[in-house]
Amino acid sequence: MSDTSHATLQPTGTPLGRFLSDGWVTTKRNLLKIKRVPDILVFTLIQPIMFVLLFTYVYGGVIEIPGSSYQEFLMAGIFAQTVVFGSTYSGSAMAQDLKDGIIDRFRTLPMNPSAVLVGRTNGDMFINAASMAVMMITGFIVGWRVRSSFFEALAAVALILLFAYSFSWVMAYVGMSVRSPEIINNVSFLILFPITFISNAFVPSSTLPGPLRAFAEWNPVSALVQTSRELFGNVPDAFPVGESWTAQNPLLTVLIGMAVMLAIFVPLSIRKFAAISSR
């Protein structure tokens, strides 16, 4: 009997096949967790609605955008801010799994260790996609309109979700680096607030004072927002564009930013997870 039990724990198939299968299983595990605890998804979807309504009706009346409405200027910024903030779920979930001993359970199974991270970031991609859908509907209700083609708008949504996926790997690494799930929120705010608010997400970067304007123009979130606005057709002719290389080449900047994040934090996260699992 012991021989049979041992045989069932041996990994089968090719390494790539096992990696894809294990990644899919851990992705389903995270999606089933959302189904069983729907509060996670409900409150995640309420937050972007609040941001859209808050910025539209509280700040929209005092911020003028040359040649356009603040609703159309705002939405790309809200999309970017929400998915970047949503990536913190990767960090907090990894920290919580470590605390609850879930990672110790995974290490006893014949599975690819990196599949846990793949499942975690894939699950967050689903949450961000749902948030995007809710925000777009809310945006249409408050007056936001897509002025470009369907495929350009689809490209904007895909770009925002890919950026969020890349950032999820950053936060997954941060989540494994903190000692307690309670710390991850404080660490996240220190990272996320500067890169989302010191950008062109809510006001044109040209209105910021010198050092902050320079930071905003080199901020990859600004490049993501500017590219998304252009793809949605929400950039008026009179809208001021910065003179920095990043401001002049926002699409290339955001692609480089995503490549750098994945190149650095995917191997770092896998190495960190392997180190934790071997303790």
MIDOSE-1310 file (N, C-alpha, C; in nm, 2 decimals, decimal comma, always signed):
residues 279
msdt	+0,08/-0,12/+0,00/+0,00/+0,00/+0,00/+0,09/+0,13/+0,00; +0,20/+0,12/+0,08/+0,29/+0,23/+0,08/+0,35/+0,26/-0,05; +0,38/+0,15/-0,13/+0,43/+0,17/-0,27/+0,34/+0,25/-0,36; +0,21/+0,21/-0,35/+0,11/+0,28/-0,43/+0,09/+0,42/-0,40
shat	+0,09/+0,46/-0,26/+0,08/+0,60/-0,22/+0,20/+0,68/-0,27; +0,32/+0,62/-0,26/+0,44/+0,69/-0,30/+0,43/+0,72/-0,45; +0,38/+0,62/-0,53/+0,37/+0,63/-0,68/+0,28/+0,75/-0,72; +0,17/+0,77/-0,64/+0,07/+0,87/-0,68/+0,13/+1,01/-0,65
lqpt	+0,24/+1,02/-0,58/+0,29/+1,15/-0,55/+0,40/+1,19/-0,64; +0,44/+1,10/-0,73/+0,55/+1,14/-0,83/+0,49/+1,23/-0,94; +0,56/+1,34/-0,97/+0,52/+1,42/-1,08/+0,53/+1,35/-1,21; +0,43/+1,37/-1,30/+0,43/+1,31/-1,43/+0,42/+1,41/-1,54
gtpl	+0,46/+1,37/-1,66/+0,45/+1,46/-1,78/+0,58/+1,54/-1,79; +0,58/+1,62/-1,90/+0,70/+1,70/-1,92/+0,71/+1,82/-1,82; +0,83/+1,88/-1,80/+0,84/+1,99/-1,71/+0,74/+2,11/-1,74; +0,74/+2,14/-1,88/+0,65/+2,25/-1,92/+0,50/+2,21/-1,89
grfl	+0,47/+2,09/-1,92/+0,33/+2,04/-1,90/+0,29/+2,05/-1,75; +0,39/+2,00/-1,66/+0,36/+2,01/-1,52/+0,35/+2,15/-1,47; +0,44/+2,24/-1,53/+0,43/+2,38/-1,48/+0,30/+2,44/-1,52; +0,25/+2,42/-1,64/+0,12/+2,48/-1,68/+0,01/+2,42/-1,60
sdgw	+0,01/+2,28/-1,58/-0,10/+2,22/-1,50/-0,10/+2,27/-1,36; +0,02/+2,28/-1,30/+0,03/+2,33/-1,16/-0,02/+2,47/-1,15; +0,03/+2,55/-1,25/-0,01/+2,69/-1,25/-0,16/+2,71/-1,26; -0,23/+2,62/-1,34/-0,37/+2,63/-1,36/-0,44/+2,59/-1,23
vttk	-0,39/+2,48/-1,16/-0,45/+2,44/-1,04/-0,45/+2,54/-0,93; -0,33/+2,61/-0,92/-0,32/+2,71/-0,81/-0,40/+2,84/-0,85; -0,42/+2,86/-0,98/-0,51/+2,97/-1,02/-0,65/+2,94/-0,98; -0,69/+2,82/-1,01/-0,83/+2,78/-0,97/-0,85/+2,79/-0,82
rnll	-0,75/+2,75/-0,75/-0,76/+2,76/-0,60/-0,78/+2,90/-0,56; -0,72/+3,00/-0,62/-0,74/+3,14/-0,58/-0,87/+3,19/-0,62; -0,92/+3,14/-0,74/-1,05/+3,19/-0,79/-1,16/+3,12/-0,70; -1,15/+3,00/-0,66/-1,25/+2,94/-0,57/-1,25/+3,00/-0,44
kikr	-1,14/+3,05/-0,39/-1,13/+3,13/-0,27/-1,22/+3,25/-0,28; -1,22/+3,32/-0,39/-1,30/+3,44/-0,41/-1,45/+3,40/-0,41; -1,48/+3,28/-0,47/-1,62/+3,23/-0,48/-1,67/+3,21/-0,34; -1,58/+3,15/-0,25/-1,63/+3,11/-0,12/-1,63/+3,23/-0,02
vpdi	-1,54/+3,33/-0,05/-1,54/+3,45/+0,03/-1,57/+3,57/-0,07; -1,70/+3,58/-0,11/-1,73/+3,69/-0,21/-1,71/+3,83/-0,16; -1,69/+3,85/-0,03/-1,67/+3,98/+0,02/-1,54/+4,04/-0,04; -1,44/+3,95/-0,07/-1,32/+4,00/-0,13/-1,35/+4,07/-0,26
lvft	-1,43/+4,01/-0,35/-1,46/+4,07/-0,48/-1,56/+4,19/-0,46; -1,65/+4,18/-0,37/-1,75/+4,29/-0,36/-1,68/+4,42/-0,32; -1,60/+4,41/-0,22/-1,53/+4,53/-0,17/-1,43/+4,58/-0,27; -1,37/+4,48/-0,34/-1,27/+4,52/-0,45/-1,34/+4,60/-0,56
liqp	-1,47/+4,57/-0,59/-1,54/+4,63/-0,70/-1,60/+4,76/-0,65; -1,63/+4,77/-0,52/-1,69/+4,90/-0,47/-1,59/+5,01/-0,47; -1,47/+4,98/-0,44/-1,36/+5,08/-0,43/-1,35/+5,16/-0,56; -1,33/+5,10/-0,68/-1,32/+5,18/-0,80/-1,44/+5,26/-0,83
imfv	-1,56/+5,22/-0,79/-1,68/+5,30/-0,81/-1,67/+5,43/-0,73; -1,63/+5,41/-0,60/-1,61/+5,52/-0,51/-1,51/+5,62/-0,57; -1,40/+5,57/-0,62/-1,30/+5,66/-0,68/-1,35/+5,74/-0,80; -1,42/+5,67/-0,89/-1,48/+5,74/-1,00/-1,58/+5,85/-0,96
llft	-1,67/+5,82/-0,87/-1,77/+5,92/-0,82/-1,70/+6,03/-0,74; -1,60/+6,00/-0,66/-1,54/+6,10/-0,58/-1,46/+6,20/-0,66; -1,38/+6,15/-0,75/-1,30/+6,24/-0,83/-1,38/+6,32/-0,93; -1,49/+6,25/-0,98/-1,57/+6,32/-1,08/-1,65/+6,43/-1,02
yvyg	-1,72/+6,41/-0,91/-1,81/+6,51/-0,85/-1,75/+6,60/-0,74; -1,63/+6,56/-0,68/-1,57/+6,64/-0,58/-1,47/+6,73/-0,64; -1,38/+6,67/-0,73/-1,27/+6,75/-0,79/-1,30/+6,79/-0,93; -1,39/+6,73/-1,00/-1,42/+6,76/-1,14/-1,46/+6,90/-1,16
gvie	-1,53/+6,96/-1,07/-1,58/+7,10/-1,09/-1,47/+7,21/-1,08; -1,36/+7,17/-1,02/-1,25/+7,28/-1,00/-1,13/+7,25/-1,09; -1,13/+7,14/-1,16/-1,01/+7,11/-1,25/-1,05/+7,12/-1,39; -0,99/+7,21/-1,47/-1,02/+7,23/-1,61/-0,92/+7,17/-1,70
ipgs	-0,97/+7,10/-1,80/-0,88/+7,03/-1,89/-0,90/+7,10/-2,03; -0,80/+7,17/-2,08/-0,81/+7,24/-2,21/-0,86/+7,14/-2,32; -0,97/+7,18/-2,38/-1,02/+7,10/-2,50/-1,09/+6,97/-2,47; -1,12/+6,95/-2,34/-1,19/+6,82/-2,30/-1,26/+6,83/-2,17
syqe	-1,33/+6,73/-2,13/-1,39/+6,73/-2,00/-1,30/+6,65/-1,90; -1,32/+6,68/-1,77/-1,24/+6,62/-1,67/-1,28/+6,47/-1,66; -1,40/+6,43/-1,69/-1,44/+6,29/-1,69/-1,35/+6,21/-1,79; -1,34/+6,26/-1,91/-1,26/+6,19/-2,01/-1,11/+6,19/-1,97
flma	-1,06/+6,30/-1,91/-0,92/+6,30/-1,87/-0,90/+6,21/-1,75; -1,00/+6,19/-1,66/-0,98/+6,12/-1,54/-0,98/+5,97/-1,55; -1,06/+5,91/-1,64/-1,09/+5,77/-1,64/-0,96/+5,68/-1,66; -0,87/+5,72/-1,75/-0,75/+5,64/-1,77/-0,67/+5,64/-1,64
gifa	-0,67/+5,76/-1,57/-0,59/+5,77/-1,44/-0,66/+5,68/-1,33; -0,79/+5,67/-1,33/-0,86/+5,59/-1,23/-0,83/+5,44/-1,26; -0,84/+5,41/-1,39/-0,80/+5,27/-1,43/-0,67/+5,23/-1,38; -0,57/+5,31/-1,41/-0,43/+5,28/-1,37/-0,42/+5,27/-1,22
qtvv	-0,47/+5,37/-1,15/-0,46/+5,37/-1,00/-0,53/+5,25/-0,94; -0,64/+5,21/-0,99/-0,72/+5,10/-0,93/-0,64/+4,96/-0,95; -0,59/+4,94/-1,07/-0,52/+4,81/-1,09/-0,39/+4,81/-1,02; -0,32/+4,92/-1,01/-0,20/+4,92/-0,93/-0,22/+4,90/-0,78
fgst	-0,33/+4,96/-0,73/-0,37/+4,93/-0,59/-0,41/+4,79/-0,57; -0,48/+4,74/-0,68/-0,53/+4,60/-0,67/-0,42/+4,50/-0,66; -0,30/+4,53/-0,71/-0,19/+4,44/-0,71/-0,14/+4,41/-0,56; -0,18/+4,50/-0,47/-0,14/+4,47/-0,33/-0,20/+4,35/-0,28
ysgs	-0,31/+4,30/-0,35/-0,37/+4,17/-0,30/-0,27/+4,06/-0,31; -0,19/+4,06/-0,42/-0,09/+3,96/-0,43/+0,01/+3,96/-0,31; +0,05/+4,08/-0,27/+0,14/+4,09/-0,15/+0,07/+4,04/-0,02; -0,05/+4,09/+0,00/-0,12/+4,06/+0,13/-0,15/+3,91/+0,13
amaq	-0,19/+3,85/+0,01/-0,23/+3,71/+0,01/-0,11/+3,62/+0,03; +0,00/+3,66/-0,03/+0,12/+3,58/-0,01/+0,17/+3,58/+0,14; +0,16/+3,70/+0,20/+0,20/+3,72/+0,34/+0,10/+3,64/+0,43; -0,03/+3,64/+0,39/-0,12/+3,56/+0,47/-0,10/+3,41/+0,46
dlkd	-0,07/+3,37/+0,34/-0,05/+3,22/+0,31/+0,07/+3,18/+0,39; +0,18/+3,26/+0,40/+0,29/+3,23/+0,48/+0,26/+3,21/+0,63; +0,18/+3,31/+0,67/+0,14/+3,31/+0,82/+0,05/+3,19/+0,85; -0,04/+3,15/+0,76/-0,13/+3,04/+0,78/-0,07/+2,90/+0,76
giid	+0,05/+2,90/+0,71/+0,12/+2,77/+0,68/+0,08/+2,71/+0,55; +0,01/+2,78/+0,47/-0,04/+2,72/+0,34/+0,09/+2,69/+0,25; +0,19/+2,77/+0,26/+0,31/+2,75/+0,18/+0,38/+2,62/+0,23; +0,37/+2,59/+0,36/+0,43/+2,47/+0,41/+0,35/+2,35/+0,35
rfrt	+0,22/+2,36/+0,34/+0,14/+2,25/+0,28/+0,18/+2,23/+0,13; +0,20/+2,34/+0,06/+0,24/+2,33/-0,08/+0,37/+2,26/-0,10; +0,46/+2,29/-0,01/+0,60/+2,23/-0,03/+0,60/+2,08/-0,01; +0,49/+2,02/+0,05/+0,48/+1,88/+0,07/+0,43/+1,81/-0,06
lpmn	+0,38/+1,89/-0,15/+0,32/+1,83/-0,27/+0,42/+1,83/-0,39; +0,40/+1,73/-0,48/+0,49/+1,72/-0,59/+0,45/+1,82/-0,70; +0,47/+1,94/-0,68/+0,43/+2,05/-0,78/+0,55/+2,15/-0,80; +0,54/+2,22/-0,91/+0,64/+2,32/-0,94/+0,63/+2,44/-0,84
psav	+0,73/+2,47/-0,76/+0,72/+2,58/-0,66/+0,67/+2,71/-0,72; +0,72/+2,75/-0,84/+0,68/+2,88/-0,90/+0,53/+2,88/-0,94; +0,46/+2,76/-0,94/+0,32/+2,76/-0,98/+0,24/+2,84/-0,88; +0,28/+2,84/-0,75/+0,21/+2,91/-0,65/+0,21/+3,06/-0,68
lvgr	+0,32/+3,11/-0,72/+0,33/+3,25/-0,76/+0,25/+3,28/-0,89; +0,26/+3,19/-0,98/+0,18/+3,21/-1,11/+0,03/+3,21/-1,08; -0,02/+3,12/-0,99/-0,16/+3,11/-0,96/-0,20/+3,24/-0,89; -0,12/+3,29/-0,80/-0,15/+3,41/-0,72/-0,17/+3,53/-0,82
tngd	-0,07/+3,55/-0,91/-0,07/+3,67/-1,00/-0,18/+3,65/-1,10; -0,21/+3,53/-1,15/-0,32/+3,50/-1,24/-0,46/+3,54/-1,17; -0,47/+3,50/-1,05/-0,60/+3,53/-0,98/-0,62/+3,68/-0,97; -0,51/+3,75/-0,94/-0,53/+3,90/-0,93/-0,56/+3,96/-1,07
mfin	-0,51/+3,89/-1,18/-0,55/+3,94/-1,31/-0,70/+3,94/-1,33; -0,77/+3,83/-1,28/-0,91/+3,82/-1,29/-0,98/+3,93/-1,21; -0,93/+3,96/-1,09/-0,99/+4,06/-1,01/-0,98/+4,20/-1,08; -0,86/+4,22/-1,13/-0,84/+4,35/-1,20/-0,93/+4,36/-1,33
aasm	-0,95/+4,25/-1,40/-1,03/+4,25/-1,51/-1,18/+4,29/-1,47; -1,22/+4,23/-1,36/-1,36/+4,26/-1,31/-1,37/+4,40/-1,27; -1,26/+4,46/-1,21/-1,26/+4,60/-1,17/-1,27/+4,69/-1,29; -1,19/+4,65/-1,39/-1,20/+4,73/-1,52/-1,34/+4,74/-1,58
avmm	-1,40/+4,63/-1,58/-1,54/+4,62/-1,63/-1,63/+4,71/-1,55; -1,62/+4,71/-1,42/-1,71/+4,79/-1,34/-1,68/+4,94/-1,35; -1,55/+4,97/-1,36/-1,51/+5,11/-1,38/-1,56/+5,16/-1,51; -1,55/+5,09/-1,62/-1,59/+5,13/-1,75/-1,74/+5,16/-1,75
itgf	-1,82/+5,07/-1,69/-1,96/+5,10/-1,68/-1,99/+5,22/-1,60; -1,92/+5,24/-1,49/-1,94/+5,36/-1,40/-1,90/+5,48/-1,48; -1,79/+5,47/-1,55/-1,74/+5,59/-1,63/-1,84/+5,63/-1,74; -1,90/+5,53/-1,80/-2,01/+5,57/-1,90/-2,12/+5,64/-1,84
ivgw	-2,16/+5,60/-1,72/-2,27/+5,66/-1,65/-2,24/+5,81/-1,61; -2,12/+5,84/-1,58/-2,08/+5,97/-1,54/-2,04/+6,06/-1,65; -2,04/+6,01/-1,77/-2,01/+6,09/-1,89/-1,88/+6,06/-1,97; -1,81/+5,96/-1,93/-1,69/+5,92/-2,00/-1,72/+5,85/-2,13
rvrs	-1,65/+5,88/-2,24/-1,68/+5,82/-2,37/-1,55/+5,78/-2,43; -1,55/+5,67/-2,51/-1,44/+5,63/-2,59/-1,45/+5,69/-2,72; -1,34/+5,77/-2,76/-1,34/+5,84/-2,89/-1,26/+5,78/-3,00; -1,21/+5,66/-2,97/-1,13/+5,58/-3,07/-1,21/+5,46/-3,11
sffe	-1,14/+5,37/-3,18/-1,20/+5,25/-3,23/-1,21/+5,14/-3,12; -1,29/+5,04/-3,15/-1,31/+4,93/-3,06/-1,17/+4,86/-3,03; -1,09/+4,84/-3,13/-0,97/+4,77/-3,11/-0,86/+4,85/-3,04; -0,87/+4,98/-3,06/-0,78/+5,07/-2,98/-0,82/+5,07/-2,83
alaa	-0,95/+5,07/-2,81/-0,99/+5,07/-2,67/-0,96/+4,93/-2,61; -0,97/+4,83/-2,68/-0,93/+4,69/-2,63/-0,78/+4,68/-2,60; -0,70/+4,75/-2,69/-0,56/+4,75/-2,66/-0,53/+4,83/-2,53; -0,60/+4,93/-2,51/-0,58/+5,01/-2,38/-0,61/+4,92/-2,26
vali	-0,72/+4,85/-2,27/-0,76/+4,76/-2,15/-0,65/+4,65/-2,13; -0,61/+4,59/-2,25/-0,50/+4,49/-2,24/-0,37/+4,54/-2,18; -0,34/+4,66/-2,22/-0,21/+4,72/-2,17/-0,22/+4,75/-2,02; -0,34/+4,80/-1,97/-0,36/+4,83/-1,83/-0,35/+4,70/-1,75
llfa	-0,41/+4,59/-1,80/-0,41/+4,46/-1,73/-0,27/+4,40/-1,73; -0,20/+4,41/-1,84/-0,06/+4,36/-1,84/+0,03/+4,44/-1,74; +0,01/+4,57/-1,73/+0,09/+4,65/-1,64/+0,06/+4,60/-1,50; -0,07/+4,58/-1,47/-0,11/+4,53/-1,34/-0,05/+4,40/-1,31
ysfs	-0,05/+4,31/-1,41/+0,01/+4,17/-1,39/+0,16/+4,19/-1,35; +0,23/+4,27/-1,42/+0,37/+4,29/-1,40/+0,39/+4,35/-1,25; +0,30/+4,44/-1,21/+0,32/+4,50/-1,08/+0,28/+4,40/-0,97; +0,20/+4,30/-1,00/+0,16/+4,20/-0,91/+0,28/+4,12/-0,86
wvma	+0,38/+4,10/-0,95/+0,50/+4,02/-0,92/+0,58/+4,11/-0,82; +0,58/+4,24/-0,84/+0,65/+4,33/-0,75/+0,60/+4,31/-0,61; +0,46/+4,32/-0,60/+0,40/+4,31/-0,47/+0,40/+4,17/-0,41; +0,41/+4,07/-0,49/+0,42/+3,93/-0,44/+0,56/+3,92/-0,37
yvgm	+0,66/+3,98/-0,43/+0,79/+3,97/-0,37/+0,79/+4,05/-0,23; +0,73/+4,17/-0,24/+0,72/+4,25/-0,11/+0,64/+4,17/-0,01; +0,53/+4,10/-0,05/+0,45/+4,02/+0,05/+0,53/+3,91/+0,11; +0,63/+3,85/+0,04/+0,71/+3,74/+0,10/+0,82/+3,80/+0,18
svrs	+0,85/+3,93/+0,17/+0,96/+3,99/+0,24/+0,92/+4,05/+0,37; +0,79/+4,07/+0,40/+0,75/+4,13/+0,53/+0,73/+4,02/+0,63; +0,73/+4,05/+0,75/+0,72/+3,95/+0,86/+0,57/+3,92/+0,90; +0,48/+4,01/+0,86/+0,34/+3,99/+0,90/+0,25/+4,05/+0,79
peii	+0,13/+3,99/+0,77/+0,04/+4,04/+0,67/-0,01/+4,18/+0,71; +0,00/+4,21/+0,84/-0,05/+4,35/+0,88/+0,05/+4,46/+0,83; +0,17/+4,42/+0,81/+0,27/+4,52/+0,76/+0,25/+4,56/+0,62; +0,20/+4,46/+0,54/+0,20/+4,48/+0,39/+0,12/+4,61/+0,35
nnvs	+0,01/+4,64/+0,42/-0,07/+4,76/+0,39/+0,02/+4,88/+0,40; +0,09/+4,89/+0,51/+0,17/+5,01/+0,54/+0,28/+5,02/+0,43; +0,35/+4,91/+0,40/+0,45/+4,91/+0,30/+0,39/+4,95/+0,16; +0,27/+4,89/+0,13/+0,21/+4,92/+0,00/+0,18/+5,07/-0,02
flil	+0,13/+5,13/+0,09/+0,10/+5,27/+0,08/+0,23/+5,36/+0,05; +0,34/+5,32/+0,11/+0,46/+5,39/+0,09/+0,51/+5,38/-0,06; +0,47/+5,27/-0,12/+0,51/+5,25/-0,26/+0,41/+5,31/-0,36; +0,28/+5,28/-0,33/+0,18/+5,31/-0,43/+0,13/+5,45/-0,43
fpit	+0,13/+5,52/-0,32/+0,08/+5,65/-0,32/+0,17/+5,75/-0,40; +0,30/+5,74/-0,38/+0,39/+5,83/-0,47/+0,37/+5,80/-0,61; +0,37/+5,67/-0,65/+0,37/+5,65/-0,80/+0,24/+5,67/-0,86; +0,13/+5,67/-0,79/+0,00/+5,70/-0,85/-0,04/+5,84/-0,84
fisn	-0,01/+5,91/-0,73/-0,05/+6,05/-0,71/+0,05/+6,15/-0,77; +0,18/+6,11/-0,77/+0,28/+6,20/-0,83/+0,29/+6,15/-0,98; +0,19/+6,18/-1,05/+0,18/+6,13/-1,19/+0,08/+6,22/-1,26; +0,05/+6,19/-1,39/-0,05/+6,26/-1,46/-0,19/+6,20/-1,45
afvp	-0,21/+6,11/-1,35/-0,34/+6,04/-1,34/-0,46/+6,13/-1,31; -0,44/+6,23/-1,23/-0,55/+6,31/-1,19/-0,54/+6,46/-1,23; -0,42/+6,51/-1,25/-0,40/+6,64/-1,30/-0,28/+6,63/-1,40; -0,28/+6,73/-1,50/-0,17/+6,73/-1,59/-0,03/+6,75/-1,52
sstl	+0,07/+6,67/-1,56/+0,20/+6,68/-1,49/+0,26/+6,82/-1,51; +0,21/+6,90/-1,61/+0,27/+7,03/-1,63/+0,23/+7,13/-1,52; +0,12/+7,09/-1,44/+0,08/+7,18/-1,33/+0,16/+7,15/-1,20; +0,24/+7,05/-1,20/+0,32/+7,02/-1,08/+0,45/+7,10/-1,07
pgpl	+0,49/+7,13/-0,94/+0,62/+7,20/-0,93/+0,74/+7,12/-0,98; +0,85/+7,18/-1,01/+0,96/+7,13/-1,08/+1,00/+6,98/-1,05; +1,05/+6,95/-0,93/+1,09/+6,82/-0,89/+0,98/+6,71/-0,91; +0,86/+6,75/-0,87/+0,75/+6,66/-0,88/+0,71/+6,64/-1,03
rafa	+0,72/+6,74/-1,11/+0,69/+6,73/-1,25/+0,79/+6,63/-1,32; +0,92/+6,64/-1,28/+1,02/+6,55/-1,33/+1,00/+6,41/-1,29; +0,96/+6,39/-1,16/+0,93/+6,25/-1,12/+0,81/+6,20/-1,19; +0,70/+6,29/-1,21/+0,58/+6,24/-1,28/+0,61/+6,20/-1,42
ewnp	+0,69/+6,28/-1,49/+0,72/+6,25/-1,63/+0,80/+6,12/-1,65; +0,88/+6,09/-1,55/+0,96/+5,96/-1,56/+0,89/+5,84/-1,49; +0,77/+5,87/-1,44/+0,70/+5,77/-1,37/+0,63/+5,68/-1,47; +0,65/+5,54/-1,46/+0,59/+5,45/-1,56/+0,44/+5,46/-1,55
vsal	+0,38/+5,49/-1,44/+0,23/+5,50/-1,43/+0,18/+5,62/-1,52; +0,26/+5,73/-1,52/+0,22/+5,84/-1,61/+0,22/+5,79/-1,76; +0,32/+5,71/-1,80/+0,33/+5,66/-1,93/+0,21/+5,57/-1,96; +0,18/+5,49/-1,86/+0,06/+5,40/-1,88/-0,07/+5,48/-1,90
vqts	-0,08/+5,58/-1,82/-0,20/+5,67/-1,83/-0,21/+5,74/-1,96; -0,10/+5,80/-2,00/-0,09/+5,88/-2,12/-0,12/+5,79/-2,24; -0,06/+5,67/-2,25/-0,09/+5,58/-2,36/-0,23/+5,53/-2,36; -0,29/+5,50/-2,24/-0,43/+5,46/-2,24/-0,52/+5,57/-2,28
relf	-0,49/+5,70/-2,24/-0,57/+5,81/-2,29/-0,57/+5,82/-2,44; -0,45/+5,80/-2,50/-0,44/+5,81/-2,64/-0,52/+5,70/-2,71; -0,51/+5,58/-2,65/-0,58/+5,47/-2,72/-0,73/+5,48/-2,70; -0,78/+5,54/-2,59/-0,92/+5,57/-2,57/-0,97/+5,69/-2,65
gnvp	-0,87/+5,76/-2,70/-0,91/+5,89/-2,78/-0,95/+6,00/-2,69; -0,89/+6,00/-2,57/-0,93/+6,11/-2,47/-0,82/+6,21/-2,45; -0,74/+6,23/-2,55/-0,63/+6,34/-2,54/-0,67/+6,45/-2,64; -0,71/+6,57/-2,59/-0,74/+6,68/-2,68/-0,62/+6,73/-2,74
dafp	-0,64/+6,80/-2,85/-0,53/+6,86/-2,93/-0,45/+6,96/-2,84; -0,52/+7,03/-2,76/-0,46/+7,14/-2,68/-0,39/+7,09/-2,55; -0,39/+6,95/-2,53/-0,34/+6,90/-2,40/-0,19/+6,91/-2,40; -0,13/+6,97/-2,30/+0,02/+6,99/-2,29/+0,09/+6,85/-2,27
vges	+0,19/+6,83/-2,35/+0,27/+6,71/-2,33/+0,41/+6,75/-2,29; +0,47/+6,68/-2,19/+0,60/+6,71/-2,14/+0,71/+6,70/-2,25; +0,83/+6,76/-2,22/+0,94/+6,75/-2,32/+1,03/+6,63/-2,29; +1,02/+6,56/-2,18/+1,11/+6,45/-2,15/+1,09/+6,34/-2,25
wtaq	+1,19/+6,25/-2,26/+1,18/+6,14/-2,36/+1,06/+6,05/-2,32; +1,04/+6,03/-2,19/+0,93/+5,94/-2,15/+0,79/+6,00/-2,19; +0,78/+6,13/-2,17/+0,65/+6,19/-2,21/+0,63/+6,19/-2,36; +0,74/+6,20/-2,43/+0,72/+6,19/-2,58/+0,70/+6,05/-2,63
npll	+0,74/+5,95/-2,56/+0,73/+5,81/-2,60/+0,67/+5,73/-2,49; +0,54/+5,76/-2,46/+0,48/+5,69/-2,34/+0,46/+5,54/-2,37; +0,42/+5,49/-2,49/+0,40/+5,35/-2,51/+0,53/+5,27/-2,49; +0,64/+5,32/-2,55/+0,77/+5,25/-2,54/+0,81/+5,25/-2,39
tvli	+0,78/+5,36/-2,32/+0,82/+5,37/-2,18/+0,75/+5,27/-2,10; +0,62/+5,25/-2,12/+0,54/+5,16/-2,04/+0,58/+5,01/-2,07; +0,61/+4,99/-2,20/+0,65/+4,85/-2,24/+0,79/+4,82/-2,17; +0,88/+4,92/-2,17/+1,01/+4,89/-2,10/+0,99/+4,87/-1,95
gmav	+0,90/+4,96/-1,90/+0,87/+4,94/-1,75/+0,82/+4,80/-1,72; +0,73/+4,75/-1,80/+0,68/+4,62/-1,77/+0,78/+4,51/-1,78; +0,86/+4,52/-1,89/+0,97/+4,43/-1,91/+1,07/+4,43/-1,80; +1,10/+4,55/-1,75/+1,20/+4,56/-1,64/+1,14/+4,49/-1,51
mlai	+1,02/+4,52/-1,48/+0,95/+4,47/-1,36/+0,95/+4,31/-1,37; +0,91/+4,26/-1,48/+0,91/+4,11/-1,50/+1,05/+4,05/-1,49; +1,14/+4,12/-1,56/+1,28/+4,06/-1,56/+1,34/+4,06/-1,42; +1,31/+4,16/-1,34/+1,37/+4,16/-1,21/+1,29/+4,08/-1,10
fvpl	+1,16/+4,10/-1,10/+1,08/+4,05/-0,99/+1,03/+3,91/-1,01; +1,02/+3,86/-1,13/+0,98/+3,72/-1,15/+1,09/+3,63/-1,09; +1,22/+3,64/-1,13/+1,32/+3,55/-1,07/+1,34/+3,58/-0,92; +1,34/+3,71/-0,88/+1,35/+3,74/-0,74/+1,24/+3,67/-0,66
sirk	+1,12/+3,68/-0,71/+1,01/+3,62/-0,63/+1,02/+3,47/-0,62; +1,06/+3,40/-0,74/+1,08/+3,26/-0,74/+1,19/+3,22/-0,64; +1,30/+3,29/-0,64/+1,41/+3,26/-0,56/+1,37/+3,28/-0,41; +1,30/+3,39/-0,38/+1,25/+3,41/-0,25/+1,16/+3,30/-0,20
faai	+1,07/+3,26/-0,29/+0,97/+3,15/-0,25/+1,05/+3,02/-0,22; +1,15/+2,99/-0,31/+1,23/+2,87/-0,29/+1,30/+2,88/-0,16; +1,36/+2,99/-0,12/+1,43/+3,01/+0,01/+1,34/+2,99/+0,12; +1,21/+3,04/+0,11/+1,12/+3,03/+0,22/+1,08/+2,88/+0,24
ssr	+1,05/+2,81/+0,12/+1,01/+2,67/+0,12/+1,11/+2,58/+0,18; +1,24/+2,62/+0,17/+1,35/+2,53/+0,21/+1,38/+2,54/+0,36; +1,32/+2,63/+0,43/+1,35/+2,65/+0,57/+1,31/+2,53/+0,65
